[in-house]
């Protein structure tokens, strides 16, 4: 699963993870609310407030996860020292890039 997510663009990966995380939190809120209301005498007369709050939680978590994924990917590109293009494979100063026959490798 992580390989599937890792091969996506940061926005898409954030959307996939945000959807999963947002659904878990929103469903958890709704289930906890209904469980608490089953034992409390003062509760809303309908289920609409719980659905509205669960939807708001879902969308906030989804947007926050997408933003974090995009910012994290950009920071990774900035701070990752291994991304050097072809320069990463050039020999450093003082290294000899010849084999035992004296041919360049």
Residue pairs with C-beta under 8 A, 6 or more apart in sequence:
5 13
5 16
5 17
6 13
8 16
10 69
10 70
10 72
10 73
10 74
11 66
11 69
11 70
13 69
14 65
14 66
14 67
14 68
14 69
14 70
15 62
15 65
15 66
17 65
17 69
18 61
18 62
18 63
18 64
18 65
18 66
18 69
19 62
21 61
21 65
22 57
22 58
22 59
22 60
22 61
22 62
22 65
23 58
25 57
25 58
25 61
26 54
26 55
26 57
26 58
26 61
27 54
29 50
29 53
29 54
29 57
30 50
30 51
30 54
33 50
33 53
34 47
34 50
37 43
37 44
44 50
77 83
82 88
91 97
97 104
97 105
98 104
98 105
99 105
